[in-house]
Amino acid sequence: MQKVTQELRKFGTAPVFFTAISTILGAIMFLRFGFAVGAVGFLGTVVLILIGHAVTIPTAMAIAEIATNQKVEGGGEYYIISRSFGVVIGSTIGIALYLSQAISVAFYIMAFTEAFTPLFSWLIERFELPRAVVWILEQRQTVGIPALLLLTYIMLTKGADLGVKALYVVVATLALALIAFFAGTTLYSQTAAFDPIATADAALGEFGFFTVFAIIFPAFTGMTAGVGLSGDLRDPGKSIPMGTMAGTLTGMVVYLFIAYKLATSASPNDLADTSHLVMSDIAWQGWLIIPIGLAAATISSALGSIMVAPRTLQAISRDNVMPVPPLFNRWLSKGKGRNDEPYNASVLTILIAGAFILAGALDSVAQVISMFFMVTYGSLCLISFLNHFAADPSYRPKFRSRWYFSLFGALACFGLMFFMNSVYAILAIGLMIGLYFVISYFNPDKKSIALIFQGAIFQFSRQLQVFLQTAEKEQSRSWRPSAIALTENTFKRLGAFHLLRWIAQKYGFGTYIHLIRGYLSRQTNHDAKELQNRLIRMAEASNSNIYVDTLISPSYTSSIAQVIQLPGMAGTENNLLIFEYSKVISDNLPDIIDNFKLIKSVDFDVAILGSCERGFGLKQEIHIWITPTDFQNATLMILLAYILMGHSDWKRAKIKIFAIFPEGRIEEERDRLYQLIDTGQLPISLNNVEFISQKHEIKYKDIINQKSGDADLVILGFLDEALRHSGTEVFEGFDRVGNVLFVNASAQKEIK
């Protein structure tokens, strides 16, 4: 079946070239290019041509590059974008692209009717016709609707075969019209001196330079029209780049010569007059050949659009992502005959084009649609740039553009949208965003972020890591958390997970490691990947800015040895280890204590979370307890509390600080604490500190249980010496409070 399908794809490079050039040298060339020369002068028009091709040439190069790297199937531009950015983003741009192509059919057919204006005007002047007949001749639909029906008949009965054959005829006619134009002479060309900067009276005052550019910009579009035939080409990877580049460069050269010919053959005021075909006044036998050429150019452009638009819609429907009933998707995706002609998609395209022809006025709509073309071109350039930046080994196109060309093309596309018409640019972008969310809603299982972005992010991260490691680091006194949480109880208790995501949300970095006890094997590796996917879903659901992973290790000691050697993120060394245990069963607390010496061998700060069934409660009160021997930990405890409050989950929280000292030393310790606060070594206010005198017969744990019974988080410090002498007793005796975070700082943190 695949071999048969390949045999049916029999078009070569010529249809791509002729489809592109016939769309480029279209209606605008005959109807509005003289106006541009009259409005901005010859040199100004040259600048407009160069600006326009600053968009189209990088886009053509991007298409040529992408097409020689991957097999381009039916749908052309849509296929390239959707397979690079993902089908959600791709279909968003693709639907906009399809609408612009479908409405272009109406635009070109309405322009086609202008070719009959001289004939109808002659009939009205020459004969006394009834008013009804005069009214009919004055309507664009008089020619437009029959022309559309004729094109419909060609496409639905004969398909792309006859369309391509007809394309050759109209291109030949177009070539004849251009030859006649360049062969023509006028009295102005024989008597007037050439002035490259001459403009019509007050032309720019009415329109503006970029308004003129917006009017003639469709003349430069169309170089991607041939890409839509990709599904009907024998060798898309060869025909698309050759045909597209040839069409683009040929169009630019022809437009430069046309601009010169117009500037030397007619006055600026005559050129700026859009009420008649100025090219017919210049060309040899122009009264006849130029209207025929206009008819050929516009009908060929319409033919090119009507060949491409249904194929774009058919490709989108086959990806089954459009926000319509599945039955409608299947109906649109069906082809007809041995060549798989998009019959049903053509019917819908004709209906859309017919509706706009009947409406008559397309100026405002055409400007919005031109914005969609700019979005498409910018997306193609962006794909090429990101592929260069991502440095994917599988990206090996036969034709290579340059990353700076692609980047410039993307920036030029999106920038020119606002220069042309900022209102329409905002409207077009708004419609695209709305369409994206609708498609995402109906396709939640489809990837909406392209893999190409992951490659670019990977390269950026790699370069940044190397730069930060090799750069001479400025010594900073400001502490920023770069934390690692290690636990094997993720799916029993979420305390450590939440604590890490709160700490890493705004001010620091977080790495969450789920420990799997055992030896590495095929089975444990498979289990670890499944658990990692669960962790990733947890992180996504909680909107967490943390990196999650799993670690297979036979013992707690070996897991800690591996974790403390992990590289930091963004060039920052890891500095904080987070552990957790259950206050009810103290399951892994002995393991933490037994390995504390190993942990401290690398001078990490340590936070050990004692979890209970209350969890973090209402997240409204954080109590910090400072003792006489705890000033080394105090700054870190306070900083962690403020970091937690930076997260939206704790936005209503208040911090209360309790300083508990023996009864006989209360005044001495109070003065010491005041001094630390005054010198800025403790980032707190005296108004937030409550001093508590501890009597000899009362244990400090009893005071904490009494004062902090309603707290949502209690933060306490502990010392290495106390842990060596008392072991688990350091963490026991806090049964009447909720979650407790025990903090041990490797050194006192200095505050700027």
Sequence and secondary structure as in RCSB ss.txt:
>XXXX:A:sequence
MQKVTQELRKFGTAPVFFTAISTILGAIMFLRFGFAVGAVGFLGTVVLILIGHAVTIPTAMAIAEIATNQKVEGG
GEYYIISRSFGVVIGSTIGIALYLSQAISVAFYIMAFTEAFTPLFSWLIERFELPRAVVWILEQRQTVGIPALLL
LTYIMLTKGADLGVKALYVVVATLALALIAFFAGTTLYSQTAAFDPIATADAALGEFGFFTVFAIIFPAFTGMTA
GVGLSGDLRDPGKSIPMGTMAGTLTGMVVYLFIAYKLATSASPNDLADTSHLVMSDIAWQGWLIIPIGLAAATIS
SALGSIMVAPRTLQAISRDNVMPVPPLFNRWLSKGKGRNDEPYNASVLTILIAGAFILAGALDSVAQVISMFFMV
TYGSLCLISFLNHFAADPSYRPKFRSRWYFSLFGALACFGLMFFMNSVYAILAIGLMIGLYFVISYFNPDKKSIA
LIFQGAIFQFSRQLQVFLQTAEKEQSRSWRPSAIALTENTFKRLGAFHLLRWIAQKYGFGTYIHLIRGYLSRQTN
HDAKELQNRLIRMAEASNSNIYVDTLISPSYTSSIAQVIQLPGMAGTENNLLIFEYSKVISDNLPDIIDNFKLIK
SVDFDVAILGSCERGFGLKQEIHIWITPTDFQNATLMILLAYILMGHSDWKRAKIKIFAIFPEGRIEEERDRLYQ
LIDTGQLPISLNNVEFISQKHEIKYKDIINQKSGDADLVILGFLDEALRHSGTEVFEGFDRVGNVLFVNASAQKE
IK
>XXXX:A:secstr
 HHHHHHH  B HHHHHHHHHHHHSSHHHHHTHHHHHHHHHHHHHHHHHHHHHHHHHHHHHHHHHHHTTS   TT
THHHHHHHHH HHHHHHHHHHHHHHHHHHHHHHHHHHHGGGHHHHHHHHHHS   HHHHHHHH THHHHHHHHHH
HHHIIIIIHHHHHHHHHHHHHHHHHHHHHHHHH   HHHHHS   TT   TTHHHHH HHHHHHHHGGGT  TTG
GGGGGGGBS HHHHHHHHHHHHHHHHHHHHHHHHHHHHHHS HHHHH TTS HHHHHSTTHHHHHHHHHHHHHHH
HHHHHHHHHHHHHHHHHHTT SSS HHHHHHHH  BTTTTB HHHHHHHHHHHHHHHHH   HHHHHHHHHHHHH
HHHHHHHHHHHHHHHT TT   SS   HHHHHHHHHHHHHHHHHHHHHHHHHHHHHHHHHHHHHHHH TTS  S 
HHHHHHHHHHHHHHHHHHHHS          EEEEEES TTT  HHHHHHHHHHTTSSEEEEEEEEES   HHHH
HHHHHHHHHHHHHHHHTT   EEEEEEESSHHHHHHHHTTS  STT    EEEEEEETTT  SHHHHHHTHHHHH
TTT EEEEEEE TTTTTTS EEEEEE TT HHHHHHHHHHHHHHHTSGGGTT EEEEEEEEEGGGHHHHHHHHHH
HHHTTSS   GGGEEEEEE TTS HHHHHHHHTTT SEEEEE  HHHHHHHGGGGG S TTSS EEEEE SS   
  
